[in-house]
Amino acid sequence: MRLADVQRPRSSAAGRALEVVTEFSSPAMVNHCHRSYVWAATYGDAHGIDYDAELLYVSAMLHDIGLTASFDAHSVPFEEAGGDVAWVFAAGLGWPAQRRERVSQVIVRHMWDAVDVADDPEGFLLEIATALDISGREPQRWPADLRAEVVGTFPRLGLAAEFTACFAAQAARKPTSAAASAMASGIADHIARNLLDSDPGRT
């Protein structure tokens, strides 16, 4: 399994989603979105999961847009704000209502503790991918050489400190949010110990 095997979907939606995240997010967060798509797609391909690549890519690019200064809603959890932004984005592309709802669902569900792959393959893949990239959960699901290659291609650029600060701010302003629960459960420690920052190719 190699990074070269993963291609960005060749669609206007994919290109515009990349444009949006690049415009509004930091370089570290943009690389996080790239890695999240790669983790999701490679796991799906390796395990024969039938997923919609365009839907997964757009969701991966926009899943943290609710953490940006421009789209951070004061009282709404960031994943819900991000899901709403993605719904509007999809409407602007002319996606049908059901597909707009799906991209919003996938983004909201990436903050769930678990997503049923049979019910929502894209949500499942994005949830496990972001869990790896942020807190280092279950790295053994991906080959060590792939992990090293992906991090080498899309460097982490201080993501740990930036993301921890974002979640701390979310928790302070939105105490009933999933981000607040994650902070209370010690996600900052998991982020600090993520092997993707210290030794991504460790077996």
Secondary structure, 3 states (H helix, E strand, C coil): CCHHHCCCCCCHHHHHHHHHHHHHCCHHHHHHHHHHHHHHHHHHHHCCCCCCHHHHHHHHHHCCHHHCCCCCCCCCCHHHHHHHHHHHHHHHCCCCHHHHHHHHHHHHHCCCCCCCCCCCHHHHHHHHHHHHHHHCCCHHHCCHHHHHHHHHHCCCCCHHHHHHHHHHHHHHHCCCCHHHHHHHCCHHHHHHCCHHHHCCCCC
